Amino acid sequence: MISVIIPVYNQADKITKTLDSLIRQTYSDIEIILVNDGSTDDLDGVLENYFRNLNSQTTFWIIHQINKGAPAARNAGFHKSIGQYVFFCDADAILAHHALEIMLQELEAQPEAAYVFSAFYWGSKMFKVGPFDEARLRREPFIHTMSLIRRSAFPATGWDESVKKLQDWDLWLTMLENGQRGYFIDKVLFKVLPGGHISTWLPAAVYSLMPFLPTVRKYKEAVAIIKKKHNLV
């Protein structure tokens, strides 16, 4: 079984598209765990209406908590999950209909890999990502949160709830320090809708040409925090 864990904060306008893409997967042995991280929009109403009209055998769980941030929400979902494989899904993402099946096939075919990751779209921008590379991972984040992970490889410490940005980079570095590697699937398997709370992106040139922008400053501060934590400075 694959446990799909979705932290949700004020994304009632996007979550049904994400759920639609999950229940239409060609691989159906999944459970979906939504963690409402203190949303103040009409998320509960949207979900109630969605489930009322849903004709699916998929198992759903909903966890409610005060707003603690995405890492805490993911940890809460993980503790509820029972799948042999875990997939942390963003609430503003749409998966290709065969995404989970392909990921599982590739992970089972690569017994030395702790997780598999793919290319993806962020809006109209494609991120091809490229093969797993330890040196590159130590230099920069390039692997998306939405990767299929073996439960046995997921760190006992879970997501670091003190990390506010670049949480996926922090996780992959932690797993690398545990001797665990990823494997790249050279296919686009999902699309992230722009405008969400978790996913942001700016062209690379902005970071060098406009260091004064608040977004750029915050990003560089986050990079420094991760590098210090993992002794990369």
Beta strands, then each sheet from edge to edge (+ up, - down):
strand 1: 2-8
strand 2: 30-37
strand 3: 59-65
strand 4: 85-88
strand 5: 93-95
strand 6: 115-122
strand 7: 125-127
strand 8: 148-150
strand 9: 182-192
sheet 1: 3+ 2+ 1+ 4+ 8- 6+ 7-
sheet 2: 3+ 2+ 1+ 4+ 8- 6+ 9+ 5-
end
